[in-house]
């Protein structure tokens, strides 16, 4: 039996380990010894909920309000897969969960519980038939503990304050939201625990500041001194007269005699520094919640550019994950209980991440000039009223814009939206492959670096000819097999992904004209093997050149083992950065585009289809101007695109210049303009 087969068999026999009993072992996220002895960590649920004050209130309430305000939609999914989903009306139990709450109230309170206590609970109220007729929000400190058996979670014990009875709610009737706790599967990790000491300090600072403003501490505002020996009643009389004449008066002129002097007293430097720590605590609290200070109207050192960047970061890293957490829980635990079980449903919030308005405007401007969108669609983007003389496409020529009549198929839901959809589908397919290949490339460089550095040390120690290339040439040749394996794996996976994208497009436009991947797989693998062999030679040649330069410097400068090893380590660190990213992005995008093109060409040949192609650029700040200019460019199936003066059959075409193909993230949109029937026998 093979090792892999043995491991699979062992995995089938292995049973999961039981979860720990609730309360077994320490679960605190704080290390008490690091706190001041008189500062108690905030670790109970009532204490966490009671921390809803100051900057915690500012951050948590902002997040809760934004979650509440985000539009939400309910979709019914097709029974046979695909993405032809239909938006349906929200059920009444979600519109009005209970007698004292609307949907927005429930969302806001749930998010507050999450951001204070790290967990939130919904109780699904059912009738005698088991149908869900309402949803109650349970405060986290009401839920005392889970009831666990060998099979897993059975129920939750709940005790509402003021009611002595403890109820056990069945686990299927309780929806549990939480921030995962790293030490316990039975509780959520409260963000308040992470800054418990800072929260205590923040409260103390605000109390201390109020004391200073009221001057409750008895610190004098100034000292009036004299060389006379005064009685207590004389001192008091002078003080009262001074206050009456000069205190809080800007135009009073004091005349001091008998050597008297006055010295005003400001806030001590130590007190000023102490109060400045309040900003440090504020930033710590806001940072843990992911809320930029500019979102709360604090504009220290903030301009329009970084305020917009802060807002984008907040929406992507703070708001969006919170919306996803709630939507996933509702889709998984609530919708199957309240909707028709014969269909599948999904609840989704609108994506809060906003695009760059300048890039969007550039995208629309480019689309208008290329005839991808109409004049009125462009005007709508600018917030203008539609043109009174009708809607047309404006296509730029060398002389002047030419107005073309709009046809029913040339609507925004047709051309412009399809261009955008093609871009998004390509990015969704390519980015996971890029991340996977980049990780593999980094591992290859890491392993290669260890061998090269060890060999360099050995050669220097033995004085056996550092100036020769044999020792590192042999090491790089040993890497050939590993590089070939990982790149071939990425290329075949990318070609198949591109094939699937093209298959979906053809099925939508000319059903039954696609070609199965299994039929073409041997030919695709054969091409990939030839291409990857040349690619690996090029990669190793570049690596060899880098090593050669380091060794030449080591020889000329007389470096020893440590300095040579450090220089090689720096070289490979650079390889693992930008170079690994370039290889991964270029090759995965190239493979997907190649797979799409081969599928469409094969299908067109078999069924006599006429196919047009449009260049689709990923329009963002990283897009090359030449590629942005090519966005929407229309060509026949076998006609090359003109991009920056180069002629490319597809984005990333290896026969094109490096300046137009390396790091390219563009793709192609295919349109079947004529289907002449042809044979339906796929094996002919």
DRENGUTOR-661800 format. One line per field, with one value per residue (C-alpha): residue in three letters; x, y, z. Coordinates in Angstrom, 2 decimals, decimal comma. Layout:
% residues N
code ala;...
X X;...
Y Y;...
Z Z;...
//
This chain:
% residues 684
code unk;unk;unk;unk;unk;unk;unk;unk;unk;unk;unk;unk;unk;unk;unk;unk;unk;unk;unk;unk;unk;unk;unk;unk;unk;unk;unk;unk;unk;unk;unk;unk;unk;unk;unk;unk;unk;unk;unk;unk;unk;unk;unk;unk;unk;unk;unk;unk;unk;unk;unk;unk;unk;unk;unk;unk;unk;unk;unk;unk;unk;unk;unk;unk;unk;unk;unk;unk;unk;unk;unk;unk;unk;unk;unk;unk;unk;unk;unk;unk;unk;unk;unk;unk;unk;unk;unk;unk;unk;unk;unk;unk;unk;unk;unk;unk;unk;unk;unk;unk;unk;unk;unk;unk;unk;unk;unk;unk;unk;unk;unk;unk;unk;unk;unk;unk;unk;unk;unk;unk;unk;unk;unk;unk;unk;unk;unk;unk;unk;unk;unk;unk;unk;unk;unk;unk;unk;unk;unk;unk;unk;unk;unk;unk;unk;unk;unk;unk;unk;unk;unk;unk;unk;unk;unk;unk;unk;unk;unk;unk;unk;unk;unk;unk;unk;unk;unk;unk;unk;unk;unk;unk;unk;unk;unk;unk;unk;unk;unk;unk;unk;unk;unk;unk;unk;unk;unk;unk;unk;unk;unk;unk;unk;unk;unk;unk;unk;unk;unk;unk;unk;unk;unk;unk;unk;unk;unk;unk;unk;unk;unk;unk;unk;unk;unk;unk;unk;unk;unk;unk;unk;unk;unk;unk;unk;unk;unk;unk;unk;unk;unk;unk;unk;unk;unk;unk;unk;unk;unk;unk;unk;unk;unk;unk;unk;unk;unk;unk;unk;unk;unk;unk;unk;unk;unk;unk;unk;unk;unk;unk;unk;unk;unk;unk;unk;unk;unk;unk;unk;unk;unk;unk;unk;unk;unk;unk;unk;unk;unk;unk;unk;unk;unk;unk;unk;unk;unk;unk;unk;unk;unk;unk;unk;unk;unk;unk;unk;unk;unk;unk;unk;unk;unk;unk;unk;unk;unk;unk;unk;unk;unk;unk;unk;unk;unk;unk;unk;unk;unk;unk;unk;unk;unk;unk;unk;unk;unk;unk;unk;unk;unk;unk;unk;unk;unk;unk;unk;unk;unk;unk;unk;unk;unk;unk;unk;unk;unk;unk;unk;unk;unk;unk;unk;unk;unk;unk;unk;unk;unk;unk;unk;unk;unk;unk;unk;unk;unk;unk;unk;unk;unk;unk;unk;unk;unk;unk;unk;unk;unk;unk;unk;unk;unk;unk;unk;unk;unk;unk;unk;unk;unk;unk;unk;unk;unk;unk;unk;unk;unk;unk;unk;unk;unk;unk;unk;unk;unk;unk;unk;unk;unk;unk;unk;unk;unk;unk;unk;unk;unk;unk;unk;unk;unk;unk;unk;unk;unk;unk;unk;unk;unk;unk;unk;unk;unk;unk;unk;unk;unk;unk;unk;unk;unk;unk;unk;unk;unk;unk;unk;unk;unk;unk;unk;unk;unk;unk;unk;unk;unk;unk;unk;unk;unk;unk;unk;unk;unk;unk;unk;unk;unk;unk;unk;unk;unk;unk;unk;unk;unk;unk;unk;unk;unk;unk;unk;unk;unk;unk;unk;unk;unk;unk;unk;unk;unk;unk;unk;unk;unk;unk;unk;unk;unk;unk;unk;unk;unk;unk;unk;unk;unk;unk;unk;unk;unk;unk;unk;unk;unk;unk;unk;unk;unk;unk;unk;unk;unk;unk;unk;unk;unk;unk;unk;unk;unk;unk;unk;unk;unk;unk;unk;unk;unk;unk;unk;unk;unk;unk;unk;unk;unk;unk;unk;unk;unk;unk;unk;unk;unk;unk;unk;unk;unk;unk;unk;unk;unk;unk;unk;unk;unk;unk;unk;unk;unk;unk;unk;unk;unk;unk;unk;unk;unk;unk;unk;unk;unk;unk;unk;unk;unk;unk;unk;unk;unk;unk;unk;unk;unk;unk;unk;unk;unk;unk;unk;unk;unk;unk;unk;unk;unk;unk;unk;unk;unk;unk;unk;unk;unk;unk;unk;unk;unk;unk;unk;unk;unk;unk;unk;unk;unk;unk;unk;unk;unk;unk;unk;unk;unk;unk;unk;unk;unk;unk;unk;unk;unk;unk;unk;unk;unk;unk;unk;unk;unk;unk;unk;unk;unk;unk;unk;unk;unk;unk;unk;unk;unk;unk;unk;unk;unk;unk;unk;unk;unk;unk;unk;unk;unk;unk;unk;unk;unk;unk
X 0,00;1,29;2,02;-0,72;-3,26;-2,24;-2,68;-6,12;-7,16;-5,88;-7,79;-11,02;-10,61;-9,66;-12,46;-12,46;-11,21;-13,89;-14,18;-13,15;-15,85;-16,99;-14,80;-12,02;-8,68;-7,73;-9,19;-8,24;-6,60;-4,79;-1,63;-2,43;1,21;1,67;-1,10;-0,74;-1,59;-4,58;-5,99;-8,35;-8,63;-12,01;-12,91;-16,53;-19,38;-21,05;-17,70;-17,18;-20,64;-20,06;-16,98;-19,33;-18,03;-15,48;-13,55;-15,02;-18,46;-17,23;-15,76;-18,35;-21,36;-19,92;-19,49;-22,94;-24,62;-22,77;-23,76;-27,36;-27,30;-25,87;-28,50;-29,23;-30,80;-32,29;-31,81;-33,27;-30,63;-31,29;-31,82;-29,36;-26,45;-25,32;-25,73;-29,13;-30,45;-33,60;-34,06;-37,04;-38,79;-37,50;-39,72;-41,79;-39,85;-36,71;-38,51;-40,02;-38,09;-40,03;-42,44;-39,80;-37,33;-37,13;-34,47;-32,14;-32,44;-31,56;-28,52;-27,23;-27,58;-26,00;-22,97;-22,66;-22,64;-19,98;-17,70;-18,04;-18,37;-17,03;-20,22;-23,93;-26,93;-30,30;-33,10;-35,35;-38,84;-40,96;-44,62;-45,99;-45,20;-41,58;-41,95;-39,89;-42,24;-39,79;-36,18;-35,00;-31,61;-29,99;-27,46;-24,18;-24,20;-27,66;-26,20;-24,46;-22,95;-23,39;-24,67;-22,30;-22,45;-20,12;-21,92;-21,34;-23,43;-26,90;-28,33;-27,55;-28,39;-29,95;-30,89;-32,59;-31,92;-34,90;-36,14;-34,69;-35,46;-32,66;-33,88;-32,16;-32,68;-32,08;-28,91;-30,82;-32,93;-29,93;-27,83;-24,36;-22,23;-18,71;-15,17;-13,25;-11,38;-7,87;-8,05;-11,68;-14,28;-17,10;-16,69;-16,01;-12,92;-13,95;-12,00;-12,31;-10,05;-7,30;-7,23;-8,61;-5,75;-5,86;-9,60;-9,01;-6,25;-8,49;-11,23;-8,68;-7,20;-10,59;-11,36;-7,92;-8,46;-11,80;-10,13;-7,53;-10,15;-12,14;-8,85;-10,10;-6,49;-5,82;-3,00;-2,60;-2,74;0,06;2,26;2,44;5,61;7,14;10,07;7,73;6,74;2,93;0,32;-2,32;-5,07;-2,82;-2,04;-5,72;-6,59;-3,86;-5,00;-8,64;-7,72;-5,42;-8,17;-10,74;-8,57;-6,59;-7,84;-9,54;-8,97;-6,85;-6,63;-5,60;-2,20;-0,62;1,78;3,86;5,81;8,10;9,87;6,66;6,67;4,04;4,77;2,03;1,99;1,12;0,27;3,35;5,24;4,72;0,95;1,00;2,89;0,49;-2,50;-0,83;-1,03;-4,75;-4,13;-2,06;-4,91;-7,41;-5,33;-4,92;-8,68;-9,56;-6,80;-8,10;-11,55;-10,09;-11,68;-9,51;-9,63;-10,76;-14,01;-14,87;-14,18;-10,68;-8,70;-5,19;-2,76;-5,54;-6,06;-8,54;-6,26;-5,45;-9,01;-10,30;-7,64;-8,62;-12,26;-11,44;-9,33;-12,11;-14,72;-12,53;-10,94;-13,51;-17,00;-16,98;-15,87;-18,53;-21,24;-19,99;-20,08;-23,73;-24,80;-23,18;-24,83;-28,27;-27,87;-26,71;-28,88;-31,94;-33,03;-33,44;-35,86;-37,97;-37,98;-39,36;-37,13;-37,57;-35,33;-31,98;-31,60;-28,73;-28,68;-26,11;-25,24;-24,19;-20,42;-19,36;-16,02;-16,10;-14,03;-11,69;-13,92;-11,09;-10,39;-14,09;-14,31;-11,31;-12,94;-16,14;-14,24;-12,28;-15,48;-17,16;-14,28;-14,19;-17,92;-18,32;-20,87;-23,31;-23,28;-26,21;-24,57;-21,53;-23,72;-25,45;-22,03;-21,40;-24,82;-26,19;-29,60;-29,91;-29,30;-32,55;-31,51;-31,27;-28,67;-25,74;-22,33;-19,44;-16,62;-13,33;-11,63;-8,52;-10,66;-13,68;-16,21;-18,85;-22,30;-23,68;-27,30;-27,96;-29,29;-31,21;-28,22;-25,97;-27,29;-25,39;-26,61;-25,07;-21,73;-20,41;-21,71;-20,37;-16,93;-16,97;-18,31;-15,60;-12,98;-14,35;-14,69;-11,12;-9,79;-11,78;-10,28;-6,72;-5,99;-6,27;-3,97;-1,52;-1,41;-0,84;1,94;3,60;3,79;5,29;7,84;8,90;9,39;11,48;13,67;14,03;15,18;17,50;19,00;19,88;21,75;23,57;24,62;25,84;27,83;29,35;30,51;32,01;33,81;35,26;36,39;38,08;39,53;38,48;37,72;35,03;35,65;34,36;30,70;30,52;29,45;26,37;25,52;25,13;22,96;20,64;20,34;19,20;16,36;15,08;12,81;11,20;10,62;9,16;6,77;5,31;5,07;3,56;0,99;0,11;-0,08;-2,36;-4,62;-4,70;-5,49;-8,33;-9,70;-9,57;-11,24;-14,08;-14,54;-14,80;-17,14;-19,59;-19,51;-20,13;-22,96;-24,70;-24,44;-24,62;-25,70;-24,09;-21,07;-18,45;-15,71;-15,00;-11,66;-10,96;-10,94;-8,35;-6,33;-3,53;-2,87;-2,91;-0,48;1,84;1,91;2,39;5,34;7,13;6,40;7,34;10,63;11,66;10,26;12,30;15,48;14,85;14,15;17,31;19,38;18,24;19,04;22,45;23,22;22,36;24,58;27,40;27,31;27,44;30,34;32,23;31,90;33,00;36,14;37,06;36,43;37,88;34,74;34,73;32,07;29,70;29,65;29,25;26,47;24,70;24,92;23,42;20,70;19,80;19,74;17,31;15,16;14,73;13,86;11,20;9,63;8,92;10,32;8,15;5,12;5,94;6,37;3,13;1,03;2,39;2,16;-1,25;-2,86;-1,10;-2,27;-5,91;-5,96;-4,32;-6,93;-9,80;-8,39;-7,76;-11,28;-12,96;-10,79;-11,53;-15,27;-15,39;-13,65;-15,94;-19,25;-18,52;-18,94;-17,86;-16,45;-15,38;-13,06;-12,65;-9,61;-10,59;-8,22;-8,47;-9,01;-7,25;-4,22;-1,79;-3,06;-0,55;-1,76;-1,28;-3,50;-6,13;-6,18;-6,74;-9,73;-12,72;-10,66;-12,61;-10,91;-11,77;-10,91;-7,58;-6,70;-4,09;-4,76;-2,65;-1,36;1,26;2,56;2,86;0,64;-0,63;-2,92;-4,04;-3,02;0,32;1,16;4,69;5,58;5,00;7,49;8,11;6,99;3,46;3,16;4,97;2,61;-0,32;-3,73;-5,87;-8,19;-10,51;-14,30;-15,66;-18,87;-20,47;-21,80;-22,77;-23,46;-23,66;-24,60;-21,71;-21,13;-22,27;-20,02;-17,38;-15,01;-14,76
Y 0,00;3,46;5,90;8,28;5,44;4,41;7,96;8,20;4,92;6,11;9,38;7,49;5,49;8,49;10,05;13,68;14,55;15,60;19,31;20,43;20,86;24,47;26,21;23,61;25,33;29,04;31,09;34,65;36,69;38,90;38,17;39,52;39,94;42,57;44,77;47,08;45,33;47,63;47,23;44,29;42,87;43,27;39,65;39,11;39,78;42,48;44,29;44,11;45,49;48,16;49,37;51,02;54,53;56,99;55,90;52,40;53,96;56,03;53,04;50,37;52,61;53,76;50,15;49,16;52,08;51,36;47,69;48,73;51,23;48,85;47,71;43,99;41,66;38,18;35,93;32,59;30,40;28,16;24,52;23,26;25,53;28,57;32,17;33,05;34,00;36,00;38,66;37,96;39,86;39,56;37,36;39,10;37,50;39,34;42,61;42,57;40,07;40,78;43,21;45,76;45,54;46,07;44,39;47,36;47,39;43,70;44,22;47,19;45,50;42,30;44,19;46,06;42,76;41,40;44,42;44,60;41,00;39,18;37,19;37,66;35,36;35,16;33,00;31,67;31,66;28,83;27,84;24,41;23,19;24,25;27,20;30,30;33,15;35,59;36,37;37,58;39,10;37,61;39,69;37,73;37,68;36,07;33,00;31,31;28,22;25,69;22,20;19,77;16,01;13,61;14,43;18,16;21,20;20,28;23,43;26,80;27,68;31,14;33,18;36,54;39,06;39,44;35,96;33,30;30,43;29,02;27,81;25,46;26,54;23,84;24,51;24,56;27,46;29,63;31,46;32,13;34,91;35,30;36,46;33,16;32,76;31,30;29,30;28,17;26,90;27,87;31,63;34,65;36,83;40,29;43,18;44,92;42,30;43,34;46,89;46,33;48,11;50,96;51,32;51,67;54,16;56,12;56,40;57,53;60,12;61,67;61,86;63,38;65,96;66,96;67,38;69,69;71,80;72,22;72,68;70,22;69,23;72,62;73,65;77,47;79,53;81,77;82,76;86,32;86,62;89,39;89,83;91,05;88,88;88,79;87,48;85,00;87,62;89,96;87,15;86,40;90,10;90,53;87,36;88,49;91,97;90,54;88,23;91,03;93,43;91,30;87,71;87,07;90,72;91,41;95,18;95,30;96,80;95,59;97,75;95,72;97,29;96,16;93,63;91,79;89,58;87,52;84,22;82,47;78,64;76,61;72,93;70,96;69,29;65,87;66,45;67,53;64,38;62,30;63,79;63,25;59,54;59,86;60,07;56,90;55,06;56,46;55,26;51,81;51,40;52,67;50,56;47,34;48,09;49,07;52,53;55,41;58,55;60,52;58,48;60,10;63,63;63,79;65,52;65,84;65,61;64,44;65,68;64,62;61,97;60,05;60,54;58,73;56,06;55,66;55,30;52,66;50,73;50,93;49,64;46,78;45,66;46,57;46,93;44,31;41,36;42,21;42,22;38,90;37,31;38,24;37,35;33,90;33,13;34,19;32,23;29,09;29,04;31,24;31,09;27,29;27,68;30,55;30,07;27,43;24,39;23,34;26,21;27,59;31,18;33,48;36,81;39,35;42,89;45,26;45,43;48,48;48,79;51,74;52,02;54,89;57,61;58,91;55,44;54,84;58,12;57,12;53,75;55,42;57,97;55,19;53,21;56,21;56,83;53,15;52,77;50,48;52,73;55,31;59,05;58,98;56,27;58,51;61,49;59,41;58,64;62,40;63,01;64,84;64,56;62,41;64,13;65,21;64,10;60,42;57,94;57,07;55,44;57,79;55,96;57,83;57,89;59,66;62,58;63,16;61,27;59,45;58,87;55,39;54,43;52,37;48,87;46,87;44,61;47,60;48,46;48,95;45,58;44,28;45,76;47,79;45,48;42,43;44,03;44,68;41,19;39,61;41,58;40,50;36,84;36,80;38,39;35,95;33,02;34,33;35,74;32,43;30,74;33,63;33,37;29,62;29,85;32,76;30,70;27,79;30,05;31,53;28,02;27,07;30,13;29,42;25,84;26,93;29,68;27,22;24,99;27,85;29,56;26,29;25,50;28,99;28,66;25,27;26,49;29,51;27,34;24,82;27,52;25,27;27,75;30,32;31,95;28,92;28,50;24,73;24,63;26,84;25,66;22,15;23,36;25,25;22,23;20,28;22,80;22,24;19,35;21,16;24,32;22,34;20,46;23,56;25,69;22,87;22,30;26,01;26,17;23,14;24,42;27,88;26,49;24,44;27,47;29,50;26,64;26,67;30,43;30,13;27,15;29,19;32,06;29,79;27,93;31,24;32,41;29,16;26,32;22,97;24,32;23,95;21,30;19,24;19,80;16,07;15,80;18,52;17,92;15,79;18,42;21,21;19,37;18,75;22,47;23,37;20,99;22,60;26,11;25,45;23,83;27,06;29,15;27,27;27,72;31,45;31,64;29,72;31,81;34,99;33,42;32,32;35,87;37,23;34,68;35,41;39,12;38,40;35,96;38,44;41,06;38,54;37,71;41,31;42,52;39,46;38,65;35,84;33,20;35,37;38,39;36,27;34,26;37,49;38,91;35,73;35,79;39,36;38,37;35,53;37,71;40,00;36,97;35,96;39,42;41,23;38,49;35,75;38,02;38,79;35,13;34,13;36,93;36,68;32,91;32,36;35,13;33,90;30,30;31,32;33,49;30,71;28,21;30,53;31,20;27,54;26,55;29,23;28,44;24,72;25,29;27,76;25,25;22,38;24,23;26,86;29,83;33,38;34,89;38,46;39,36;42,44;43,29;43,74;45,55;45,45;49,18;50,35;52,42;49,65;49,34;50,38;53,28;51,19;48,44;50,91;52,41;48,93;48,29;47,36;46,97;44,72;42,06;38,94;35,58;35,19;38,89;40,22;43,09;46,22;47,17;49,86;49,30;45,53;42,88;40,32;37,36;37,44;39,22;37,89;36,48;35,06;36,14;39,78;42,22;41,91;45,50;44,63;41,07;40,81;41,38;41,75;41,19;41,81;39,25;38,85;38,90;36,61;37,21;34,62;36,73;33,87;30,18;28,17;24,85;22,51;19,08;18,17;15,11;16,23;13,41;14,15
Z 0,00;-0,88;1,92;0,77;0,69;4,18;5,46;3,87;5,48;8,85;8,46;7,80;11,02;13,17;15,23;16,32;19,78;22,27;22,96;26,45;29,04;29,59;32,14;32,00;32,27;32,15;29,31;30,20;27,45;29,96;31,90;35,33;36,36;33,66;35,07;38,04;41,30;41,90;38,35;37,96;34,41;32,71;32,16;33,21;30,79;32,97;33,29;29,54;28,85;31,49;29,60;27,09;27,82;26,53;23,47;23,71;23,30;20,35;18,48;19,32;18,68;15,32;14,20;15,42;13,64;10,41;10,54;11,09;8,22;5,62;3,06;3,11;0,52;0,58;-2,45;-3,50;-5,12;-8,13;-7,23;-9,85;-9,07;-11,02;-9,99;-11,44;-8,05;-7,45;-4,79;-2,55;0,23;3,77;5,97;8,60;11,45;10,26;9,58;13,07;15,23;18,44;20,03;21,06;18,18;14,45;12,29;12,61;16,41;16,55;14,29;16,25;19,63;18,31;17,07;20,37;22,25;19,90;20,22;24,00;25,20;22,14;21,67;21,04;21,21;19,46;20,79;18,02;19,54;18,14;18,24;19,07;15,56;15,84;13,44;14,22;15,11;16,70;17,57;20,98;21,70;24,79;26,71;26,95;30,77;30,77;29,07;31,96;30,30;27,50;28,13;26,43;25,87;24,10;20,86;21,24;22,18;23,49;25,06;26,64;30,25;30,49;33,55;33,01;35,83;38,12;37,28;39,48;37,12;34,97;31,58;29,19;25,57;22,92;20,94;17,63;18,96;19,87;17,26;18,67;17,19;18,51;17,96;18,26;21,52;21,07;24,31;24,59;22,11;24,50;24,77;22,58;22,84;23,99;22,44;25,82;27,37;24,98;26,33;29,84;31,57;29,04;29,70;33,44;32,74;30,36;32,99;35,57;33,20;32,48;36,21;36,83;34,07;35,55;38,95;37,43;35,66;38,86;40,77;43,36;43,95;45,62;43,28;43,48;40,28;41,50;44,44;45,90;47,99;50,14;52,53;55,28;58,20;57,98;60,34;59,15;59,05;56,99;54,52;54,10;53,58;50,93;49,12;49,02;47,82;45,11;43,85;43,91;41,94;39,51;39,28;35,88;34,83;31,78;32,20;35,85;36,66;39,87;41,90;44,34;47,24;50,00;47,76;46,89;43,76;41,95;40,19;38,17;38,25;35,14;35,01;36,04;33,21;34,81;34,81;31,15;30,16;32,21;30,42;27,04;27,71;27,15;23,42;23,54;25,24;22,75;19,82;21,39;21,87;18,39;16,83;18,37;16,97;13,59;13,72;12,39;14,51;11,44;11,41;14,76;13,53;15,06;12,34;13,79;10,88;8,55;5,02;2,39;0,89;4,05;5,38;2,28;2,71;6,37;5,38;2,78;5,30;7,89;5,47;4,25;7,53;10,20;8,74;5,98;8,19;10,75;8,09;6,74;10,21;10,74;7,18;7,39;10,72;9,50;6,25;8,06;11,19;10,65;7,00;6,91;9,85;8,50;4,70;2,35;2,80;-0,80;-1,87;-0,75;0,42;1,23;3,05;1,91;2,92;0,18;-0,05;2,01;0,22;-2,13;-5,25;-5,94;-7,48;-9,67;-11,03;-11,63;-13,52;-15,62;-16,28;-17,49;-19,57;-21,26;-21,79;-23,40;-25,79;-26,81;-27,27;-24,26;-22,53;-23,82;-23,39;-20,97;-18,88;-18,62;-17,70;-15,04;-13,50;-13,29;-11,73;-14,81;-16,43;-19,60;-22,94;-24,58;-28,07;-27,14;-26,04;-28,31;-28,19;-28,95;-30,71;-31,05;-34,46;-35,70;-36,84;-34,62;-32,48;-34,50;-32,99;-33,48;-32,90;-29,81;-30,31;-27,69;-27,08;-26,41;-22,98;-19,81;-18,62;-21,84;-22,83;-19,89;-17,24;-19,08;-19,33;-15,62;-14,87;-17,03;-15,11;-11,72;-12,72;-13,97;-10,79;-8,65;-10,58;-10,80;-7,34;-5,40;-7,92;-7,63;-3,83;-4,00;-6,59;-4,81;-1,60;-3,54;-5,27;-1,93;-0,55;-3,58;-3,17;0,58;0,02;-2,79;-0,64;2,13;-0,31;-2,03;1,22;2,76;-0,38;-0,49;3,11;2,35;-0,77;1,07;4,00;1,72;-0,56;-3,43;-6,13;-5,31;-8,67;-10,59;-11,45;-11,17;-7,54;-7,88;-11,42;-10,04;-7,18;-9,53;-11,79;-8,74;-8,37;-11,90;-11,00;-8,06;-10,09;-12,98;-10,70;-9,03;-12,17;-14,22;-11,47;-11,49;-15,29;-15,65;-12,87;-14,48;-17,94;-16,52;-14,68;-17,90;-19,76;-17,22;-17,57;-21,35;-21,04;-18,98;-21,47;-24,45;-22,71;-22,04;-25,66;-27,65;-25,42;-26,11;-27,99;-25,27;-25,19;-22,09;-20,38;-20,11;-23,90;-24,30;-21,13;-22,71;-25,37;-22,77;-20,50;-23,44;-24,24;-20,57;-20,25;-23,19;-21,98;-18,34;-19,36;-21,09;-18,23;-15,62;-17,65;-17,74;-13,99;-13,11;-15,53;-13,76;-10,38;-11,67;-12,79;-9,36;-7,61;-10,05;-9,19;-5,44;-5,85;-8,06;-5,32;-2,68;-4,65;-5,42;-1,85;-0,15;1,85;4,34;4,97;7,02;4,73;1,60;3,24;4,31;0,77;-0,67;1,97;1,02;-2,65;-1,99;0,27;-2,73;-4,86;-2,33;-2,50;-5,75;-7,98;-6,47;-6,82;-10,45;-11,36;-9,63;-11,09;-14,62;-14,97;-13,38;-15,44;-18,57;-17,99;-17,43;-20,55;-22,58;-21,37;-22,31;-25,76;-26,56;-25,49;-27,60;-30,63;-30,36;-29,91;-32,81;-35,07;-34,13;-34,43;-37,02;-34,72;-35,44;-32,27;-31,45;-28,60;-26,41;-24,33;-20,65;-18,29;-14,50;-14,09;-10,94;-9,95;-10,98;-14,56;-17,20;-19,37;-22,51;-21,09;-19,88;-23,40;-24,85;-22,56;-24,73;-27,93;-30,35;-32,50;-34,49;-32,94;-34,75;-34,99;-32,52;-30,14;-30,46;-27,02;-26,59;-30,10;-29,57;-31,14;-28,62;-29,26;-25,62;-22,39;-21,21;-24,65;-24,13;-27,68;-26,72;-25,14;-21,41;-20,82;-21,97;-20,61;-17,27;-14,31;-16,71;-15,08;-18,19;-19,74;-22,76;-23,16;-25,89;-27,91;-30,20;-33,07;-35,37;-34,82;-38,00;-36,50;-37,36;-35,99;-32,50;-32,27;-29,83;-30,70;-34,43
//
